[in-house]
């Protein structure tokens, strides 16, 4: 017991030291950006798992100015320069559109704060990359929808995002994560993991593998339509979770789409589909009681109606027809990713228990099965 206490004490001290070092690096980076006033405070912010995020405040006379400072994880995003150029181009385009609509671009899109060098990215002596945004005051960020109306509002936000960027040349953007939604390639990686089976886990996942094999011919359905020109290339967000929308705190209306790191050329049905996969599931992503897993049709309809209210006029007939398939493909892809990581030894997704990634896989596959049973109700004509 005493030895365990000592180990815990050492672990806590190391964690505190690391946290202190991170704050010091963030304070140094903050001084490199063209902010108003003098340093006031710096605190970790949010619950993101990839980048280090801080709420950075300055004081000018008696006024407090707030900013979001982030260290970009360049192990995940291997081209920070290209990523930030995507964000610069897209936010500048959105600002023009928002102004044309008579609205406030400082509340309805992200505002980049330049570094002292004039660039939008600061590289510190340790080769970390930093960026700074204006903090958007009086907003809410929801981890889950408290009502169908919350989910409808997120649909409006992502639909408006598509609509405003309709005439942006998507092909000019770089791929911040190459092959991010290349579902057939992800399936091939799963098959490679099955062949290698380094931890002898395939035997525990035979039914899941059979489920995916039975649907393998569907995996490239969207890619084939895109290659034929039947699904247009658009600017896509690629992480359309509810918590990537800011809501106005007073009106609870959707205000601004955030977390633009995965903005890339892509397909609208993927953005629609990923939002449904994450937000319309009635169970947690790692639920072990699969009887709790289902597609909530009220939430599905709410998001769809909000999304189509804003983006419906710019989507082609083929896109509208394929929206439900986008939900299925994104759920299949997520299940494939969880199962691949399980077979490879849990090297990508963090786990809290043995077979955690297998449990996550089973949730996704159960959700797909429920989608298939509700397919007629998911068609856009049924809304």
N, C-alpha and C positions, 0 to 999 in steps of 0.2 A: 504493500500500500504506500509506504513512504517513498519507494523508488518511483512508483507511478506518479506521485505528487510532484516529485522533482522533475520528471520528464515533462509533465504538463506545465510546470513553471517555466522551464527552458523554452518549451514550444510557445508559450504566451509571450515571453520576452522577445523571442525571435520575430514573432508576428508583429509585436508593437514596434520593434526596430525597423522592420520592413515597411510598415505603414508610415512611420515618421520619415523615412527616406523618400517614400513616394510623394508625401506632402511637400517636402523640401524641393524635390525636382519640379513639382507642379508650380510652386511659388516662383521658382526661378524662371520657368517657361512663361508664366503669366506676365512677367515684367517685359517680355519681348513683343507684346501685342499692343496695338494702338487703342487702348481703352481710356475712358475718361476718369479723372480723379486719381487718387493714390490708393494703395493697397489697404483693404479693410478686413477681409476674411477669406478663408479657403477651406472648404469641407467636401469630403466625398459625397457624390450625389447619384441617386438612382440605383437600379439593380441590374445593370447590364453586365453580361458575362465576357465580353470581348475587349472593349476599350476601357481604359481608366477614365472616369468622368468626375469632374469637380464643379461645384458651384463656387464661382469666384466673384467676390464683391469688392467694389472700390467706393471711395467716398469723395465727393466733390462739394465743398462747403458742407451743407447739412443733407445733401441728397445722396442716396445709395444707388449705385448702378450695379446691375447683376449680369453675369456672363456665365456661359457654360464653356469650360476648358476640358479638352480631351486629349489623352495620349492615344494615338492610333496603334492598334495591335498589328505591327507590320509582319508578324508571323502568319496571321490569317490573311491580311490584305498586303500582298507582297509588292504592290505598286502604289504607295501612298500618294505620289504625285499624280498619277492617272486618276485615282479615286477622287482626289480633291478637285481636279480639273472637271470631272463629271459633275460634282456638286456645284462648283462655281457656275458652269454653263447652265445647268438646270435651274438653280435658284435665281440667276439673273433673268432667265426667260420667264419664270413664274412671277417675278417682281413686276415685270412689264405688263403681264396679263392682269395681275391683281390691280395695278394702278388703273389700267384701262377700264376695269369693272368698277372703279371708284371706291375700292376697298384699301385696307391698310397692309402693305407688304411686310411691315415689321412684326405683325401679329399672324399673318397667314402663310408665311414661308420663313425658312431659316435665313438669318442675316449673318454673313461671315464677317469677322473682324480681322483686318489685315495685320500681319506682323510688322515690326519696325522696318523690315527690309522692303515692305510693300507687297510681299508674297502672302498667300493665304495659308502657308504652312511654315512652321518653325522646326528646324532640325537641331536638337541640342547636341552638346559635345559627346554624349553617349550614344548618338545616332538614334534617339527616339524622335518620333514625329508628333508635333502638337498642332492643334487647331483651336479656334475660339469662335463661339457664336454669341450673339445677343440673347440673353435669357428672355423668354416670353412670359410676362407676368400674368397673374390672375387666370391660371389655367389648371385643368385637371388632367391626370394621366390615369386611365383605368386599366387594371390588370384583368378584369373580367366584366362582361356586360351585366349590369344590374337589372336590365329590362331589354325587351326587343328594341325599344327606341334608341338605347345606347348603341346597339349593334347596327341599327339603321343609320344612325349618324356616322358611324365609322365607314359604312358603305358609301355614304354621300361624300365623305372625305376622299376616299380612294377613287371614287368615280370622278370627282372634280379634278383630282390629280391627273387622271387619264385624259379628261376632256381638255384641260388647259394645255397639256403637252401634246395634243393631237397633231399639231403641225411642227413639232420639234423634230429635226432630223436625227432619229434614233441611232442610225448607223455611225454617227460621228462620236458616240460615246465609247469608251474603252470597257473591257470586261474586267470588273474589279475582282471577280472570282470566276475564272474560265470554267465553262461547262457546268455552271451552277445548277441549272435545271435540265441537264442532259440525262433524262431518265434512263434511256437504254444503256448509256455508259455506266451509270450507277448500278444498274442491274448486272452488267458484265463484271463489275468489281465484286458484287455479291457472289457471282458464280466462281470467280477466282478464289474468293475466301472459302467457299465450299470445298474446292479442290485441295487447298492447302490445309484447311481445318487445323490450325496450329494448337488449339486447346481442346480438340476432340469434342466440340460442342454441337456439331451438325446433327448428331443423333437426337438431341433435345429440341431441334427446330425443324424436324422433318415435315410436320403438318403445315407449318408456316411457309416453308420452301415450296411445298406442293401447291399451296394457295396462290403464291406468286407466279409459279410456273404456269398455272392454268390461265393467268391473265397477262402473260408476257407479251402476247401479240398486240395488246392494247398500248404498250408503253411508248411506242413511237408514233401513235396516231396524230398527236398535235405536231410533232416534228415533220411528219410527211406533208401535212397540210400547209405548214409554213414553207417548206421547200418548194411546194407547188404554187406558192403565192396566194393561197386561199386564206391564210391567217397572216395579217400584216405585222411587220416588225414595229413595235412601239417602245417608248420609254417606260420601263417597268420598275417598280419599287423593289419587289422580290423579298419583302419581309413584312407582309401586310397584316401583322398582328394588331389587335385592338390597342395595345399599349404603345403603338407607334403613331397614334393620333392624339393630339392635344385638343381638349374640349374647353370652351370658354366656361370659366367657373360660375359666372352669373347665369348665363342662359342654358348651359349644358349642351350647346350646339357645337358640332365639330368645327375646328378652327384651322389646324395646321398639321400636315403630315411631317413626321420627323424621322430620324435615323435613316439617312439617305446613303449609307455606305454601299448598299448593294444595288443602287441605281445602275441599270445596264439596258442595252437593247434586249427585248424579250417579247413575250406574248401576253396579251391582256388576260387571257383565261388562266394563266398561272397566278397572277396577282389576285384575281377573284377566287380561285381555287384554294390558295393558301390561307386566305382569310376565313373561308368556310371550314377548312380542315381544323384550324386552331380554335375558331370562335363558336362554331355551331355544334361542337361535340358536347354531349351532356355529361361526360366524365372527364376526370383528370387525365393528363397525357400518360401517366404511369399507373393507372387504376388496375388493380389485380382482379376485381370482380367485373368480368366482362358483361354481365347482365346490365350494368349501369351505362354501357357505351351505346350511344345511338346518335343519329343526326337529328337535331331539333329542327323540325320543319318551320315552326314559328320564327326561330332565329335565322334559318336559311332564307325564308321569305323576306324578313325584315332587312337583312343585309342586301339581298338581291334588289329589292325595291329602291333602297337608298343608292346603291351603285348605279342602277339603270336610270334613276332620276337625273343623275348628273352625266353619265357616260353613254346612256342609251342612244343618243342621237349620232354619236360618232362611231359606234361599233357596227361592223358589217353583219350581214345575216349569218355568215359562217361562224363569226365570233359568238353571236348570241346563241346559236345552236350548240356550240361547244362549251359554253360556260359550265354546265354540270360535269362534263368530262374533265374540265380543268380542276374541279374539286376532287374528282376521283384520282386523277393523275398525281396531284400534289400529295394526296394521302398515300397512294402507292409508293411514291418516291420517298416519303418520310419513313414509311415502314421498311423499305429497302435499306435506307441509311442506318436505321436503328439495328436491323438484323445484321448488316455487314459489320457494324462496330462490335456487336456482340460476338460474332464469330472471330473477329480479328483480335479480341481481347480487351474491349472497352477502352480504346485508345483516343477516342474523339469526344464522345459525350460523357459528362461527369455522371458517376453512379453513386448511389447511397446504399446499395445492397446487391448481393449476388443475383444474377439474372435480371437486373434492372432494365437493361436494354432489350431483353427478350420480352419482358412485360410491356415495354413501350411499343414494341413491334406488334404484339397481340392486340393492343388497343387500336392501332391504326388499321389492322386487318379487320377487326370487328366493325370499325366505322365504315370501311369499304363495303362489307357485307350488308350493313344496314342501308347504305346508299343504294346499293343494287336493288334492294327490296322496295325502296321508295323512289325509284328512278323516274317513274311517270310524274310524280309530284314535284320533281326537281326541274323539269323542263320549264323553260322561260315562258312558254305559252300558258302554263298552269298557274302562274303567279297572279 
